[in-house]
Every structure is written in structure tokens, then in C-alpha cells.
């Protein structure tokens, strides 16, 4: 007769197999497509917010900076977010779905715990793509306009001069942001899907857009200080690696010890996040209908 240990080993292997099989390529594809649509539409807004985060300036000053630089620089740096965000959202939706299903169906974890775990795992996986976000930060900063010509040049120069570690500068705030924000987003998103929906394509798209917009603006506002810290850390090349708390204290000190100044750019960030996540949520659901 097979031993109890034998049955436990067989059962564990079955669970591992279910976990591997649970990843659906269609979820990855829907996330990838939704992110691509969003990036092209919202990149100029991102650059204004980035300048506010980096320099602590008002939106008019950020707009004037971009206006004075001209159209030739407006989409400078779109390569990294286009590559990173499409892959990132693909991983976000694909890994989340692939972890949540077996967590509930195979391991018997309650739904909200499973959603939290899946969100944390998907956010951690996304951090692997951080070098794209790192280079995007460098290319969006006018200080480096003359030093780095394009995405490939920035990657090559940073890696050649300082190695892979420099491409992962700012990893800690990204990890602190990604997992929790993913968990909050998916829990709220799935709660919103339970609300009554009106019939008709237009109403369905409007509801998906509004749900994504409200949730996106909410989550991005909660984690906004981490984004400010991340931008300041990643705007540097070489030198000492300061921890998150040290950088936050320095930002607070240099901005007249005002929390309000730390949150400079929040209004535009909420607007961008609302538009961005509204577009992505609506695009994701429409792509899902087509692909499935």
C-alpha cells in the first residue's frame, strides 16, 4: 500500500501542475494590448507630471518647459514605457489571473486573501521590468537631453559605465508600490464589476471607463509619495544608493518642510491616472471580448 507521504507528494505535484496550467496566454495578450493603446494617448500628460515630481513646480511651468522644448522632444522617452508598460500590464493581468484561480480552486484560500496574494505576486513580477522605467525617467529629464540620444543609447551607456545594478536603482520604492497597489486595484475592480450594468455597448464602455478611472486615481493618489521618491532616486546616475526614508526626508526638507509640496503634481497625476486606467480598463474588457 502506498504511504501517506506518497499521497502527499502526488497531491503537491498535482497542485503545482494546476498552478502552471492556470496561466492563460489570453490574459497576458489583453493586458499587453490595453497598455499599448493607453501609452500612445497619455504620454504627454505623463511628462508634465514627471517634471512636477522632479522639480516641485506648478503645472504651468511644466507645460511651458515642454512647449519650449518643442514637438521633437514631446514623445522622447516613449520607447521604454511602451515596452515596459505593455509587458508590465501583460504580466499584471496574466500573473494575477494565473495565481488567483488556483489559490481559490486548488488551495482553498478565501477570495479576498487570494486576490491580495495574487496582486502582490503580480506586482513583484512586474519589478523585473524596472530597467525600462529607469531609462524612461532619465530620458524624460531635460538634464540628460544632450547626454543620451535615445532608449538604446541610454541603456547601453548606463550598463557599460555602471553595470546592471544602476538600471535597478530605485527598486525598493517600486516594490513597495507595485504589490500593494495591484492588490487594491484588483479588489476594487472586481467589486465594481458586481454593480448593476445597463444594457448596450456604450453604457458598458462608459461603466468600464469610469470604474477604471476612479480606482486608478484612488490607488495612484495613495502611493503618490512613493512615486515622488522613485523619480528623485532614479533621476540620479551613479553615486551613493540612498534608502527610501532618507530620500523622502530630503525631499520634505528641500520643499520647505511642506507635505503639500511633496504632493506637488498630484492633481495632474490623478487626472492622468483616471484617464489612463479608464482607457486601459475599457480597452482590456473590449479586447477580452474579442480574444475570448
C-alpha positions in Angstrom: 0.0 0.0 0.0 1.4 3.5 -0.9 2.3 5.5 2.2 0.7 8.7 3.4 3.8 10.6 2.3 3.4 9.2 -1.2 -0.1 10.6 -1.5 1.0 14.0 -0.1 3.8 14.1 -2.8 1.3 13.2 -5.6 -1.2 15.8 -4.3 1.5 18.5 -4.1 2.6 17.8 -7.7 -1.0 18.0 -8.9 -1.3 21.4 -7.2 2.0 22.6 -8.9 0.7 21.3 -12.2 -2.6 23.2 -11.7 -0.7 26.3 -10.8 1.4 26.1 -14.0 -1.6 25.3 -16.2 -3.7 28.2 -14.8 -1.7 30.8 -16.7 -3.8 31.8 -19.7 -2.0 33.5 -22.5 -5.1 35.4 -23.5 -5.0 37.4 -20.2 -1.4 38.4 -21.0 -2.4 39.4 -24.5 -5.4 41.6 -23.3 -3.2 43.4 -20.8 -0.5 44.0 -23.4 -2.9 45.5 -25.9 -4.7 47.7 -23.4 -1.4 49.2 -22.2 -0.2 50.0 -25.7 -3.4 51.9 -26.5 -3.1 53.8 -23.3 0.6 54.8 -23.6 0.1 56.5 -27.0 -2.8 58.6 -25.7 -1.4 59.7 -22.3 2.4 60.0 -22.7 2.5 63.9 -23.0 0.5 64.2 -19.8 2.9 61.8 -18.0 5.8 64.1 -19.0 4.2 67.1 -17.4 3.6 65.2 -14.2 7.2 63.9 -14.2 8.6 67.4 -14.4 6.4 68.4 -11.4 7.6 65.4 -9.4 11.2 66.1 -10.2 11.4 69.8 -9.8 8.4 70.5 -7.5 7.0 73.1 -9.9 3.4 74.1 -10.9 1.7 72.6 -13.9 2.0 75.8 -16.0 5.8 75.8 -15.6 5.9 72.1 -16.5 3.8 72.8 -19.6 6.0 75.7 -20.6 9.1 73.5 -20.3 7.6 71.0 -22.8 6.3 73.8 -25.0 9.7 75.4 -25.2 11.4 72.1 -26.0 9.1 71.6 -29.0 7.3 68.6 -30.5 10.6 66.8 -31.4 11.1 66.2 -27.7 7.4 65.6 -26.7 7.5 61.9 -27.3 11.2 61.5 -26.4 11.4 58.6 -24.0 8.2 56.8 -25.1 10.2 53.7 -26.1 10.8 52.4 -22.5 7.2 52.9 -21.3 5.9 51.4 -24.5 8.0 48.3 -24.0 7.8 48.3 -20.2 4.2 49.2 -19.7 2.8 46.8 -22.3 4.9 43.9 -20.8 4.1 45.1 -17.3 0.3 45.2 -17.7 0.5 41.9 -19.6 2.3 40.4 -16.5 -0.1 42.2 -14.1 -3.2 40.8 -15.6 -1.8 37.4 -16.6 0.1 36.6 -13.4 -2.8 37.9 -11.3 -5.3 35.7 -13.0 -2.9 32.7 -13.0 -2.2 32.9 -9.3 -5.8 33.8 -8.1 -7.6 30.9 -9.8 -5.5 28.0 -8.3 -5.3 29.8 -4.9 -9.1 29.7 -4.7 -9.9 26.4 -6.6 -6.9 24.2 -5.6 -5.6 25.6 -2.3 -9.0 26.7 -0.9 -7.9 30.2 0.1 -10.7 32.7 0.6 -11.3 35.1 -2.3 -10.0 38.3 -0.7 -6.9 36.7 0.6 -6.3 35.1 -2.8 -6.7 38.5 -4.5 -4.2 40.1 -2.2 -1.7 37.3 -2.7 -2.2 37.4 -6.5 -1.8 41.2 -6.5 1.4 41.1 -4.5 2.8 38.3 -6.7 2.0 40.1 -10.0 3.4 43.4 -8.7 6.6 41.7 -7.6 6.9 40.1 -11.1 6.5 43.4 -12.7 9.5 44.8 -10.9 11.7 42.6 -13.1 10.9 45.1 -15.9 12.2 48.1 -13.9 15.1 49.0 -16.1 12.6 50.3 -18.7 11.1 52.6 -16.0 14.6 53.6 -15.0 15.6 54.7 -18.6 12.2 56.4 -19.1 12.9 58.6 -16.1 16.3 59.5 -17.5 15.0 60.4 -20.9 12.1 62.4 -19.6 14.6 64.7 -17.6 15.8 67.6 -19.7 19.1 67.5 -17.8 20.0 64.4 -19.8 18.8 65.5 -23.3 22.3 66.0 -24.6 23.9 63.0 -22.9 21.5 60.3 -24.1 20.2 60.2 -27.6 17.5 57.5 -27.3 16.4 54.5 -25.4 19.1 52.1 -26.8 21.8 54.6 -26.3 20.8 55.2 -22.6 20.6 51.5 -21.9 24.0 50.9 -23.4 25.8 53.8 -21.8 24.3 53.2 -18.3 25.1 49.5 -18.5 28.6 50.0 -19.9 29.6 52.6 -17.4 27.9 51.4 -14.2 26.5 47.9 -14.8 23.1 46.3 -14.3 22.8 47.4 -10.7 22.4 51.0 -11.9 19.5 50.0 -14.1 17.7 48.8 -10.9 18.3 52.0 -8.9 15.0 52.7 -7.1 13.9 49.1 -6.9 12.7 49.4 -3.2 10.0 52.1 -3.8 8.8 50.2 -6.8 8.4 47.0 -4.8 6.6 48.9 -2.0 4.3 50.4 -4.6 3.6 47.6 -7.1 2.3 44.7 -5.0 0.0 46.7 -2.6 -1.3 48.9 -5.4 -2.1 45.9 -7.6 -3.9 44.2 -4.8 -6.0 47.3 -4.1 -6.7 47.8 -7.8 -7.9 44.3 -8.5 -10.1 44.0 -5.3 -11.8 47.3 -6.1 -12.1 46.5 -9.8 -13.8 43.1 -9.2 -16.1 44.7 -6.6 -17.1 47.3 -9.3 -17.9 44.5 -11.7 -20.6 43.3 -9.3 -22.5 46.6 -9.7 -25.7 46.5 -11.9 -24.8 47.2 -15.5 -27.1 48.8 -18.1 -27.5 47.1 -21.5 -25.8 48.5 -24.6 -22.2 48.8 -25.7 -22.0 52.5 -25.0 -23.2 52.1 -21.4 -20.9 49.1 -20.8 -17.9 51.0 -22.1 -18.8 54.1 -20.0 -19.1 52.0 -16.8 -15.8 50.2 -17.5 -14.1 53.6 -18.2 -15.5 55.2 -15.0 -14.7 52.2 -12.8 -11.1 52.1 -14.1 -10.7 55.9 -13.8 -12.0 56.1 -10.2 -10.0 53.1 -9.0 -6.8 54.2 -10.9 -7.0 57.8 -9.5 -7.6 56.4 -6.0 -4.7 53.9 -5.9 -2.2 56.3 -7.6 -3.0 59.0 -5.0 -2.4 56.6 -2.1 1.0 55.7 -3.4 2.0 59.1 -4.9 4.7 59.8 -2.3 6.5 56.6 -3.3 6.4 57.7 -6.9 7.9 61.0 -6.0 10.7 59.2 -4.1 11.2 56.8 -7.0 11.5 59.7 -9.5 14.0 61.6 -7.4 16.1 58.4 -6.8 16.0 57.4 -10.5 16.9 60.9 -11.7 20.5 60.3 -10.4 23.1 58.3 -12.2 26.0 56.9 -10.2 26.9 57.7 -6.6 25.5 56.6 -3.3 22.4 54.5 -3.1 20.2 56.2 -0.6 17.3 54.4 1.1 13.7 55.4 0.7 13.3 57.1 4.1 16.5 59.2 3.7 15.3 60.4 0.2 11.8 61.2 1.5 13.2 63.2 4.4 15.5 65.1 1.9 12.6 65.9 -0.4 10.5 67.1 2.6 13.4 69.3 3.8 14.1 70.8 0.3 10.5 71.6 -0.3 10.1 73.9 2.7 9.1 71.1 5.0 5.7 71.1 3.4 3.7 67.8 2.8 1.7 69.8 0.3 4.9 70.5 -1.8 5.7 66.8 -1.6 2.4 66.1 -3.2 3.1 68.7 -6.0 1.7 67.3 -9.2 -1.0 65.2 -7.5 -3.9 66.9 -9.3 -2.4 66.2 -12.7 -1.4 62.7 -11.6 -5.0 62.0 -10.6 -6.2 63.3 -13.9 -3.6 61.2 -15.9 -4.3 58.1 -13.7 -8.1 58.5 -14.2 -7.7 58.8 -18.0 -5.0 56.1 -18.2 -6.8 53.5 -16.1 -10.1 54.3 -17.6 -8.8 53.7 -21.1 -6.9 50.5 -20.0 -9.9 49.1 -18.2 -12.2 49.7 -21.1 -9.7 48.5 -23.7 -8.9 45.4 -21.6 -12.6 44.4 -21.4 -13.2 45.0 -25.1 -10.0 43.1 -26.1 -11.1 40.3 -23.8 -14.5 40.0 -25.6 -12.7 39.8 -29.0 -10.0 37.4 -27.9 -12.2 35.1 -25.8 
